[in-house]
Amino acid sequence: MDDFKIHLDESLQNSTFKFEYEQKELRYKIIDILVGIRVQYKLTQAELAQKLGTTQAVISRIENGSVNIGIDFLQKIANTFNKKIDIKVA
């Protein structure tokens, strides 16, 4: 288990942190997927931005969680990388 996972598991023991994390968990998962795709295809933020028709600054803000992305942008990412979006409600 990497250091982040250990830190996250420890932090989730705090009920206040756990509540806030759960409120933003979907956003974190989407960020993780986007970064994972970028790494998988060995792209810089600038290269990914060019493929998506946006700027490196936008990709940076998405990856650091300071901007919320919409379903249209998610679809653009999926289309660009020949992926499919699968939404499940549990």
ABEGO torsion letter per residue (X at the ends): XBAAAAAAAAAAABAAAAAAAAAAAAAAAAAAAAAAAAAAAGBBAAAAAAAAGBBAAAAAAAAAGABBBBAAAAAAAAAAAGBBBBBBBX
